[in-house]
Amino acid sequence: MLVPPKNSFQVQGLRSPENFYWVLQDPVPLAGMCLPETNWPWQSIYDCGFTNLVSLHPMGHDPTPLTSIHDQPLEDLISGDSPKDPVLEIGRIRSATRTILKSLSDSQGIVVHCWGGRGRTGTVLGCVLRELGYEGQRVVKFLDEIQRIRGREGWPEAIWQSEIVRKWPDV
């Protein structure tokens, strides 16, 4: 069941949902967040049931006790444009999505980040939710609501991102 954005669980040392937002709690936690800072409370995140990290934007520090299981950047689409190489980008989204699904099937909580925790993170989380059986329009609406509650302009950053989520996995 999707965690209602207004009822995001708290992680000690982080503002939720501004810096860290829950997507799923049961049976395994799944969350998104912005680019972590040097003094990020990794232990608090771990204590909430998260063991793995997917990075969609380069990060220069160690997330221990979490394990970084995927570190492949996606193209930042904050400009609203489509990616320069859509086929490559879809392949990278598919790779991140598979990694997350494997973590969830192994009962290992996972957190996903990019720079702001909005566009790229939302796209990958949206594709994961589609793989878990959630309907495309519901996922797009959910992601938009999360971002508005976080004080952002909503989701997606680029129409291309919502089209991918709506059509997933048939892209």
Stockholm file with secondary structure:
# STOCKHOLM 1.0

chainA/1-171         MLVPPKNSFQVQGLRSPENFYWVLQDPVPLAGMCLPETNWPWQSIYDCGFTNLVSLHPMGHDPTPLTSIHDQPLEDLISGDSPKDPVLEIGRIRSATRTILKSLSDSQGIVVHCWGGRGRTGTVLGCVLRELGYEGQRVVKFLDEIQRIRGREGWPEAIWQSEIVRKWPDV
#=GR chainA/1-171 SS CBCCGGGCCCCTTSCTTTTEEEEECSSSCEEEECCCCTTCCHHHHHHTTEEEEEESSCCCSCCTTSEEEEECCCCCCTTSCCCSSHHHHHHHHHHHHHHHHHHHHTTCEEEEECSSSSHHHHHHHHHHHHHTTCCHHHHHHHHHHHHHHTTSSCSCSSHHHHHHHHHTTCC
#=GC SS_cons         CBCCGGGCCCCTTSCTTTTEEEEECSSSCEEEECCCCTTCCHHHHHHTTEEEEEESSCCCSCCTTSEEEEECCCCCCTTSCCCSSHHHHHHHHHHHHHHHHHHHHTTCEEEEECSSSSHHHHHHHHHHHHHTTCCHHHHHHHHHHHHHHTTSSCSCSSHHHHHHHHHTTCC
//
